[in-house]
């Protein structure tokens, strides 16, 4: 009884129960295969795609797209945040444009990006970069403006120059906000990747999903969705790991 009680109270109980119900429904014919493949079928398809190299090859293409777009978006977001956060004139020049960008749905720009950049890799990367820019900008800008003025006064009293104040006081103080923005940007980049890879892709997870849709292969679609989810979780774990190491100096309200 104690084992059962522990199992029911575990965080794994509800996902495992859902998988069991899903498998039972598929085997009893309540869930047709063309509607949703059984978990066992999905697991078999995943293994087959891994062994054949089909999944790793297409995953590498998708990973390259999201990494390139994210690098561009984060770089621009950081630069714009520094310009707007450290200068009133910079804020007047940059912030209105970034707020306009915030109100424009990224996916609504897909047709325009296709007209501008064609149907190759450029519009896919551009969409990811455009979407991942604002979370980094907003959080870093807020972090810079939220730095304790007493720290800056102390830095001035020690004779630090403006550049030294930025490097030794402002940027470390804004680092937690930057990492929060980076977590948001990573999750948004994965979401936009799903749509971006629908643009005439010849490789990548989106390409696999399009082909699977045409042939009613729900098992392949579920495999790709699982990979998207794993990518998002892995990206979030990576940033949290960096955060734990880079912010060891920060006091925590939650004790282990």
N, C-alpha and C positions, 0 to 999 in steps of 0.2 A: 504493500500500500504506500509506503514511503517513497518508493521509486516512482510509482504512478503519480503521486502528488507532486514530486519534483519535476516530472516530465510535463505535467499539465501547467505548472507554473513557469516552465522554461520559456524563453523567447523563441525557441525553435519549434514549440508545439504547434502554433497556428500555421506556420508555413508547411510543416510536415503533414498536418491534417489536411491542408488544402491540396497538396500533391497527392495524398492518398485518395481523397474524394475525386480529384481529376482523373487519376488512373482508373479508379473503379467505374466512373461514369463512362470512360472511353471503352473499357472492356465489356461493359453491359450494353453498349450501343446507344447510350443516352447522349453521348457527345460524338457526332460523326467525325471521321478522320479528316474530311475535307473542311470541316468547321474548325477543329482544333485537334492536333495530333496528341497522342497520349505521352505522358512524361517518359515512359520507357522508349517510345519511338524517337522522341527528341534526343534522349541520351545516346541511342544507337546512331542517329544521324550526326550528332556532335562528334562521336568517336570516329566515324567514317570520314568526316570532313577534316579532322585533325590528321588522320593517318595519310590521307591522300594529298595533304598539303594545300587543299583548296581554301580552308579557313585561315591558316597562318599567312598565306600569300595575300589574300584580300584584306586581312586585318592590318598587315603592314602598310598597305596603301592608305587605308583609312587613318591609321595612326600618323602617317606622314602628313596627311592633309590637316588633321586637327592640330598637330604640333606646330606646323608652319603658320597656320592661321592664328593660333594662340600666341605664338611668339611675336607676330606682328602686332596683334591687338593689344597685348600686354605692354609691349614697348611704347606704343603710342599713348596708351592710357597713363603710363607712369610719367612720360614726358609732359603730357598735357596737365597732369595733376601737379607736377612740380612747378610748371609755369604759372598755373592759376593759384596754387596754394601759397607760393612764396612772394607773390607780387600782386598788388591791387590792379595795376595795369594789365598784367597777365590774366587776372581773373576776368576783367572787363572784356578782354579779347577772346578768351577761350571758353569760359563757362557758358555764355549764351548759346554758342554753337553746340556744345556738348549737351545742353538741355534740349535743344531742338532735336539732336540725334536721339536722345532718350525717348522722345515722343513718337518717333517713327518706328513702326514694327519692322524688325530686320527682315522677316520673311516676305514682307510686302515689297522689298527691294529686289527680290529674285528676278522678275522679268526685266527690270532695268539693268541689273548686273549682267544678264545674258546678252542684252543689246550692246552693252559697253564692252564686255570682255569675251563674248562668244560662249561656247558650250564646253570649253576645255576645263583645265584645272583651276584657272584663275578665278572664275566666279565662285567656285566652291570655297577656295581659300579666303577670298575677299569677304564672303558672307560670315565665315567663322571669325575673321579678324574684326569685322565691323561689330559683331554681336558681343565679342569678349572684351571690347575696349572700355565700355562705360562702367561696369562694376569695379574695375581696377581704378579708373579715374575717380569715381565718386568716393570710394572708401579711402583712397590715399589722400585725396583733397581734404576730406573731413578729418582724417588723422593728422594731417599737417596743421590745420587750423585749430585742432583740439589739443595741441601740445601745451603743457603747463608753462605759462609765462614766467613763473618763478625759476624754472630750469634755464630759460633763456637769460634771465637776469643774472643768474649765477654764472653762466658761461661768459657773459660780458664782463662780469667782475674779475674773471680769471684771464681776461685779455684775449679771448678767442675771436678770431675774425669772423665775418659773415659766412664765408665758405666753411670754416671749421664748426661754426654753430650748426649749420645745415647737416654736416657730415656726422658730427658727434652727438648732437642733441635732437634735432628735428627729425631726421630720418629714423634713428632708433625708436623715438617716441611714436612715430607713425607706422612702424613696422607691423604691429598687430592689425591695424586697419588694412594695410596692404595685403596681408595674408588672407584676411576675410574676403577682400575683393577678389583675390586670386582664386579662392574656392568657388565663389560665384561664377567667375569667368570660366573655370574648368567645366562646371556643370552645364553652363549655357553653350559652351563650345561643343560638347557632346550632343546636346539637343539639336543645335543647328546643323551638325554634321549629318544627322539623320535625313534632314530635308535637302541639304546641299548635295548629297550623293544621289538624289533622284534626278539630277540634271545630267542626263545623257552620260552616265558613268559606265565605263567599260571594265572597272575593277573596284573593289571595295565592298564593304558590308551592304551599302545601299544597292549596289549592283546585284548582289546575291538576293536581296529581298525582292527586287523588281523581277528577277527571273523566277524566283519561287512563287511570287504572286501570279505570274502568267501560267504556271503549271500547277497551281493549287497545292503547292508544297508547304503546308502550314508548319511542318516539322523544321524546315530550313528557316522559315520566318522566325519561329520561336528561338532557334539557336542564335540567330543574329541579334534578336532583342536581348537575349541573355548576355551576349558579348558586349552590347552597348551598355547594359547595366553594370557589368563587371568593369568596363573602362571607366565609367563614372565613379564607382566606388573606389577603384584603385587610385584615380586622380585625387579624390578627396582624402584618401589615406595618406598619399604622398605629401600633400600640403600640411596635413595635421602632424605628420612626422617632422617635417621641417619646422613647423610652428613650435612643437614641443622642445626641439633642440635649440632653436634660435631665441626663444623667449623664456629660457630657464630662469631669468632674473625677475620675471613678472610674478607677483604674488597671486595665488589662486584661492578663490572662495570655496572651491570644491576640494576636499581632502580625499586621499585614497582610502 
